[in-house]
Amino acid sequence: MDKRIYLCLAHMSGKEQAFIKEAFDTNWVVPLGPNVNAFEEKLKHFVGQNKEVVALSAGTAAIHLGLIQLGVGAGDEVICQSFTFCASANPVAYQGATPVFIDSEEDTWNMDPVLLEEAIKDRIAKTGKKPKAILPVHLYGMPARIDEICAIAAKYDIPVLEDAAEALGSEFKGQKCGTFGAFGVLSFNGNKMITTSGGGALIVPDESTKKQTMFYATQAREPFPHYQHEKIGYNYRMSNICAGIGRGQMTVLDEHIAHHRHVHDLYAKAFEGIEGITLKSNPDDRFNANYWLSTILIDPAKTGTNYDEVRCKLDEQGVETRPLWKPMHLQPVYAHNPRYVNGVSERLFNMGLCIPAGPWVTDEDVAYIVEQIKRCCKK
């Protein structure tokens, strides 16, 4: 194949340049301005639930500011999902707190509510205090069992900081992911549903919390004519240039989501009847994933191959794939952290592969990818 098929390549609407030019023409190139305000407004209307949105430099920055506002500090523990990217847990460590890792359940691959409650009880018994926050993730755009997670959180009066970095547009029971918890996190990294080149956002409950978030994101400068600082702040605000890209991207967000779902449906039909290849799909009609990345499990006993052999062969044939996330409780940096595991995420890591699903992936590309995967199967 002449071209290379990438996992999720950024796709521009064509309108981004006009917003960027406007920023240059009016000299609004700093981390505030009309593009930032307009981008936040569009996101606010998109996520709904009367939430407010603050545009930031990264999804990681959003998690960090959420933790700060939930009072997470040195000596605290935060319940984190193990099966995800390190950006969920790392900001907990920034605060001098300890991530406590929870394994996944089979239906969504996200935080297991049963293990979550076991962990809360055990942490209280071991440490004499409750975890400070719960940080579930909607992995690969698949909504977590967020109703069960929030019910357990409410039972123990622990706030939820919801990582929806991969789940812009995903819904549980018709409600957008990122709007269930005290705070929600979005990412606009280069390979996400929409991009601002880098960037993220924190979904907050109200206007006063938005102002507080902006205060922390702009070095916690007090309202004096001179520079006065009474709290530690951060340089986390999104630039007006990046927000201009975001404004243009918002015009194609619905189109992008529809395309990712279309690609998933094509894979679903194509993989029917191929024993040993399982495509991850919505468990039931409460879940409406954006299918940011399509993911498959490859059973070596039924296919005669494994995910790494398939990955290498697809790479040779011009198809980019990626193993599923290596669980955080298996990462050397978190080797000594508390964990509550059931073997699910480890098994998924040893069987799974992300396959191309982005806006540039055509119907023909899907057919080609499936054909190459079939060729890898020896049984």
C-alpha positions as CSV (number, residue, x, y, z in Angstrom):
1,M,0.0,0.0,0.0
2,D,1.4,3.4,-1.0
3,K,-0.1,5.6,1.8
4,R,0.2,5.0,5.5
5,I,-3.0,4.7,7.5
6,Y,-2.7,6.4,10.9
7,L,-4.6,5.8,14.1
8,C,-6.2,9.2,14.4
9,L,-4.8,12.0,12.3
10,A,-5.9,15.5,12.9
11,H,-8.4,16.8,10.4
12,M,-8.9,20.6,9.9
13,S,-12.3,22.1,9.0
14,G,-10.7,24.9,6.8
15,K,-12.0,27.6,9.1
16,E,-9.2,27.4,11.7
17,Q,-6.9,29.8,9.7
18,A,-9.5,32.6,9.7
19,F,-9.7,32.5,13.5
20,I,-5.9,32.4,13.8
21,K,-5.5,35.3,11.3
22,E,-8.0,37.3,13.3
23,A,-5.9,36.7,16.5
24,F,-2.8,37.9,14.7
25,D,-4.5,40.9,13.0
26,T,-5.9,42.1,16.4
27,N,-2.7,41.1,18.3
28,W,-4.6,38.8,20.6
29,V,-1.9,36.1,20.8
30,V,-1.8,35.8,24.6
31,P,-3.5,33.2,26.8
32,L,-6.8,35.2,26.7
33,G,-8.9,36.8,24.0
34,P,-12.0,36.4,21.8
35,N,-11.1,32.9,20.5
36,V,-10.6,31.6,24.1
37,N,-14.0,33.0,25.2
38,A,-15.8,31.8,22.1
39,F,-14.2,28.3,22.3
40,E,-15.3,28.0,25.9
41,E,-18.8,29.1,25.0
42,K,-19.1,26.5,22.2
43,L,-17.8,23.7,24.5
44,K,-20.2,24.8,27.3
45,H,-23.2,24.5,25.0
46,F,-21.9,21.2,23.6
47,V,-21.5,19.4,27.0
48,G,-24.7,20.9,28.5
49,Q,-26.0,20.3,32.0
50,N,-25.5,24.0,32.9
51,K,-21.8,23.5,33.3
52,E,-19.0,26.0,32.7
53,V,-15.8,25.3,30.8
54,V,-12.3,26.7,31.2
55,A,-9.8,26.2,28.3
56,L,-6.4,25.2,29.4
57,S,-3.0,24.2,28.0
58,A,-3.5,20.5,28.4
59,G,-5.9,17.8,29.8
60,T,-3.2,17.1,32.4
61,A,-3.4,20.7,33.5
62,A,-7.1,20.3,33.8
63,I,-6.8,17.2,36.1
64,H,-4.2,19.1,38.2
65,L,-6.4,22.1,38.7
66,G,-9.4,19.8,39.5
67,L,-7.3,18.1,42.2
68,I,-6.2,21.4,43.7
69,Q,-9.7,22.7,44.0
70,L,-10.8,19.4,45.6
71,G,-8.2,20.0,48.3
72,V,-5.9,17.1,47.4
73,G,-2.5,17.6,49.0
74,A,0.5,15.8,50.6
75,G,-0.4,12.7,52.4
76,D,-3.8,12.3,50.7
77,E,-4.9,9.3,48.6
78,V,-6.8,9.5,45.3
79,I,-8.5,6.5,43.8
80,C,-7.4,6.2,40.2
81,Q,-8.2,4.0,37.3
82,S,-5.2,1.7,36.5
83,F,-6.0,0.9,32.9
84,T,-5.3,4.3,31.2
85,F,-2.6,6.7,30.3
86,C,-0.3,8.1,33.0
87,A,-1.7,11.7,32.7
88,S,-4.6,10.6,35.0
89,A,-2.4,9.6,37.9
90,N,0.6,11.9,37.5
91,P,-1.1,15.1,38.7
92,V,-2.0,13.2,41.9
93,A,1.8,12.8,42.5
94,Y,2.4,16.5,41.6
95,Q,0.3,17.3,44.7
96,G,2.3,14.9,46.9
97,A,-0.6,12.6,47.2
98,T,-0.7,8.9,46.5
99,P,-2.6,7.3,43.5
100,V,-4.5,4.1,44.6
101,F,-5.1,2.0,41.5
102,I,-8.4,0.2,40.7
103,D,-8.7,-2.5,38.0
104,S,-11.3,-2.6,35.3
105,E,-14.5,-4.5,34.7
106,E,-15.2,-6.4,31.5
107,D,-18.1,-4.5,30.1
108,T,-16.5,-1.1,29.6
109,W,-12.8,-1.8,30.5
110,N,-13.1,1.1,33.0
111,M,-13.0,1.4,36.8
112,D,-14.7,-1.6,38.4
113,P,-17.4,-0.2,40.9
114,V,-17.2,-3.4,43.0
115,L,-13.4,-3.0,43.5
116,L,-13.9,0.7,44.0
117,E,-16.1,0.2,47.1
118,E,-13.8,-2.5,48.4
119,A,-10.8,-0.2,48.0
120,I,-12.6,2.7,49.8
121,K,-13.4,0.5,52.8
122,D,-9.9,-0.9,52.9
123,R,-8.2,2.5,52.7
124,I,-10.4,3.8,55.5
125,A,-9.5,0.7,57.6
126,K,-5.8,1.0,56.8
127,T,-5.2,4.8,56.9
128,G,-8.1,6.0,59.1
129,K,-9.3,8.4,56.5
130,K,-11.2,8.4,53.2
131,P,-9.6,8.9,49.9
132,K,-9.8,12.5,48.9
133,A,-11.2,12.0,45.3
134,I,-12.1,9.3,42.8
135,L,-10.7,9.7,39.3
136,P,-12.5,7.4,36.7
137,V,-11.6,7.4,33.0
138,H,-13.9,6.9,30.0
139,L,-11.3,4.9,28.1
140,Y,-11.1,5.0,24.3
141,G,-14.3,7.0,24.5
142,M,-16.3,4.2,26.1
143,P,-18.4,5.6,29.0
144,A,-17.5,4.1,32.4
145,R,-20.3,2.7,34.7
146,I,-20.4,6.3,35.9
147,D,-23.8,6.0,37.6
148,E,-22.6,3.2,39.9
149,I,-19.3,5.0,40.5
150,C,-21.1,8.3,41.4
151,A,-23.5,6.4,43.7
152,I,-20.6,4.9,45.6
153,A,-18.8,8.3,45.7
154,A,-22.0,9.9,47.1
155,K,-22.4,7.1,49.7
156,Y,-18.9,7.8,51.1
157,D,-19.1,11.6,50.3
158,I,-16.0,11.5,48.1
159,P,-15.9,13.9,45.0
160,V,-15.5,12.5,41.5
161,L,-13.0,14.1,39.1
162,E,-14.1,12.6,35.7
163,D,-11.4,12.1,33.1
164,A,-13.2,12.4,29.7
165,A,-10.0,13.3,27.8
166,E,-10.8,10.6,25.2
167,A,-14.6,10.9,25.4
168,L,-15.6,14.2,23.9
169,G,-19.2,13.5,22.7
170,S,-19.6,10.2,24.4
171,E,-22.8,9.8,26.4
172,F,-24.2,7.7,29.2
173,K,-28.0,7.7,29.3
174,G,-28.0,10.6,26.9
175,Q,-25.8,12.8,29.2
176,K,-22.3,13.9,28.0
177,C,-19.3,12.3,29.6
178,G,-17.4,14.8,31.7
179,T,-20.6,16.3,33.3
180,F,-21.3,13.7,36.0
181,G,-18.6,14.5,38.5
182,A,-17.7,17.6,40.5
183,F,-15.2,18.3,37.7
184,G,-14.7,16.9,34.2
185,V,-11.6,16.9,32.0
186,L,-11.3,17.2,28.2
187,S,-8.2,16.9,26.0
188,F,-7.5,18.5,22.6
189,N,-4.2,16.8,21.9
190,G,-3.2,16.3,18.3
191,N,-4.9,12.8,18.0
192,K,-8.2,13.5,19.9
193,M,-11.7,14.0,18.6
194,I,-10.8,17.6,17.9
195,T,-7.5,19.3,18.4
196,T,-6.1,22.7,19.4
197,S,-2.6,21.3,18.6
198,G,-2.2,20.8,22.4
199,G,-4.7,21.8,25.0
200,G,-7.5,20.7,27.2
201,A,-10.4,22.0,29.3
202,L,-11.8,21.7,32.8
203,I,-15.6,21.3,33.0
204,V,-16.7,23.0,36.2
205,P,-20.1,23.3,38.0
206,D,-20.7,27.1,38.0
207,E,-19.4,30.6,37.2
208,S,-17.7,31.1,40.6
209,T,-15.7,27.8,40.2
210,K,-14.8,28.9,36.7
211,K,-13.4,32.2,38.1
212,Q,-11.5,30.2,40.7
213,T,-10.1,27.9,38.1
214,M,-9.0,30.8,35.9
215,F,-7.3,32.3,39.0
216,Y,-5.2,29.2,39.5
217,A,-4.5,28.9,35.8
218,T,-3.1,32.4,35.6
219,Q,-0.5,32.2,38.4
220,A,-3.0,33.0,41.2
221,R,-2.5,36.7,40.8
222,E,-4.5,38.7,43.3
223,P,-6.4,41.8,42.1
224,F,-3.8,44.4,42.9
225,P,-2.1,46.9,40.6
226,H,1.2,45.3,41.5
227,Y,1.9,41.5,41.3
228,Q,0.7,40.0,44.5
229,H,0.4,36.2,45.1
230,E,-1.1,34.6,48.2
231,K,-1.5,31.1,46.7
232,I,0.6,29.0,44.4
233,G,-0.6,29.3,40.8
234,Y,0.2,27.8,37.4
235,N,0.6,29.0,33.8
236,Y,-2.1,26.7,32.4
237,R,-4.4,29.0,30.3
238,M,-4.9,28.2,26.6
239,S,-3.5,30.7,24.1
240,N,-5.8,32.7,21.8
241,I,-4.0,31.1,18.9
242,C,-4.7,27.5,20.0
243,A,-8.3,28.4,20.9
244,G,-8.7,29.7,17.3
245,I,-7.9,26.2,16.1
246,G,-10.5,24.9,18.6
247,R,-13.2,27.3,17.3
248,G,-12.6,25.9,13.8
249,Q,-12.6,22.3,15.0
250,M,-16.0,22.8,16.8
251,T,-17.6,23.2,13.4
252,V,-16.6,19.6,12.5
253,L,-16.9,18.0,15.9
254,D,-20.3,16.3,15.2
255,E,-19.0,15.2,11.8
256,H,-15.9,13.7,13.5
257,I,-18.0,11.8,16.1
258,A,-20.3,10.4,13.4
259,H,-17.3,9.3,11.3
260,H,-15.7,7.5,14.2
261,R,-19.0,5.7,14.9
262,H,-19.3,4.8,11.2
263,V,-15.8,3.3,11.1
264,H,-16.6,1.3,14.2
265,D,-19.8,0.0,12.6
266,L,-17.8,-1.0,9.5
267,Y,-15.3,-2.9,11.6
268,A,-18.2,-4.6,13.5
269,K,-19.7,-6.0,10.3
270,A,-16.3,-7.0,8.9
271,F,-15.2,-8.9,12.0
272,E,-18.4,-10.8,12.3
273,G,-17.7,-14.5,12.1
274,I,-13.9,-14.1,12.5
275,E,-13.2,-16.3,15.5
276,G,-10.8,-15.0,18.0
277,I,-11.1,-11.3,17.0
278,T,-13.4,-9.2,19.3
279,L,-14.2,-5.6,18.6
280,K,-15.0,-3.5,21.7
281,S,-18.6,-2.1,21.4
282,N,-21.2,-0.5,23.6
283,P,-22.3,-3.0,26.3
284,D,-26.0,-1.9,26.0
285,D,-28.1,1.1,24.9
286,R,-27.2,3.2,27.9
287,F,-23.7,3.6,26.5
288,N,-23.0,5.7,23.4
289,A,-19.2,5.7,22.9
290,N,-17.6,8.2,20.4
291,Y,-15.2,5.3,19.5
292,W,-12.2,7.7,19.6
293,L,-10.1,4.6,18.8
294,S,-11.5,1.3,17.6
295,T,-10.0,-1.5,19.8
296,I,-9.8,-5.3,19.2
297,L,-8.8,-8.3,21.4
298,I,-6.9,-11.0,19.7
299,D,-7.2,-14.5,21.2
300,P,-4.0,-16.4,20.4
301,A,-5.7,-19.8,21.1
302,K,-8.3,-19.1,18.4
303,T,-6.3,-17.1,15.9
304,G,-2.8,-18.7,16.1
305,T,-1.3,-15.2,16.5
306,N,-1.0,-12.5,19.1
307,Y,-1.5,-8.7,19.3
308,D,2.2,-8.0,18.9
309,E,2.7,-10.2,15.8
310,V,-0.4,-8.5,14.3
311,R,1.0,-5.0,15.2
312,C,4.3,-5.7,13.5
313,K,2.7,-7.2,10.4
314,L,0.3,-4.3,10.0
315,D,3.1,-1.9,10.4
316,E,4.9,-3.5,7.5
317,Q,1.7,-3.1,5.5
318,G,1.4,0.6,6.2
319,V,-1.1,0.5,9.0
320,E,-0.4,2.2,12.4
321,T,-1.7,0.4,15.4
322,R,-0.9,0.6,19.1
323,P,-1.1,-1.8,22.0
324,L,-3.7,-1.0,24.7
325,W,-2.6,1.0,27.7
326,K,-0.2,-0.8,30.0
327,P,-2.0,-0.6,33.4
328,M,-0.6,1.9,35.8
329,H,-0.1,-0.7,38.6
330,L,2.4,-2.5,36.3
331,Q,4.4,0.7,35.6
332,P,7.8,0.9,37.3
333,V,7.1,4.4,38.6
334,Y,4.1,3.2,40.5
335,A,5.5,-0.2,41.6
336,H,4.9,0.4,45.3
337,N,1.4,2.1,45.1
338,P,-1.6,0.5,46.6
339,R,-3.7,-1.4,44.0
340,Y,-6.9,-3.4,43.9
341,V,-6.7,-5.8,40.9
342,N,-8.7,-8.6,39.4
343,G,-6.6,-9.4,36.4
344,V,-8.8,-7.8,33.8
345,S,-6.6,-4.9,32.7
346,E,-3.5,-7.1,32.5
347,R,-5.3,-9.6,30.3
348,L,-6.6,-6.8,28.0
349,F,-3.1,-5.3,27.8
350,N,-1.8,-8.7,26.7
351,M,-4.5,-9.2,24.0
352,G,-5.5,-5.8,22.7
353,L,-4.7,-3.5,19.9
354,C,-6.0,0.0,18.9
355,I,-6.7,0.2,15.1
356,P,-7.2,3.3,12.9
357,A,-10.5,5.2,13.3
358,G,-9.8,8.9,12.6
359,P,-11.5,11.3,10.2
360,W,-9.0,10.4,7.4
361,V,-9.8,6.6,7.6
362,T,-11.9,5.7,4.6
363,D,-14.3,2.7,4.0
364,E,-11.6,1.3,1.7
365,D,-9.0,1.7,4.5
366,V,-11.2,-0.3,6.9
367,A,-11.6,-3.1,4.3
368,Y,-7.8,-3.2,3.8
369,I,-7.0,-3.2,7.5
370,V,-9.5,-6.1,8.2
371,E,-8.0,-8.1,5.3
372,Q,-4.5,-7.6,6.6
373,I,-5.7,-8.8,10.1
374,K,-7.4,-11.8,8.6
375,R,-4.1,-12.7,6.9
376,C,-2.3,-12.7,10.2
377,C,-4.7,-15.3,11.6
378,K,-3.2,-18.8,11.2
379,K,-6.2,-20.8,12.3
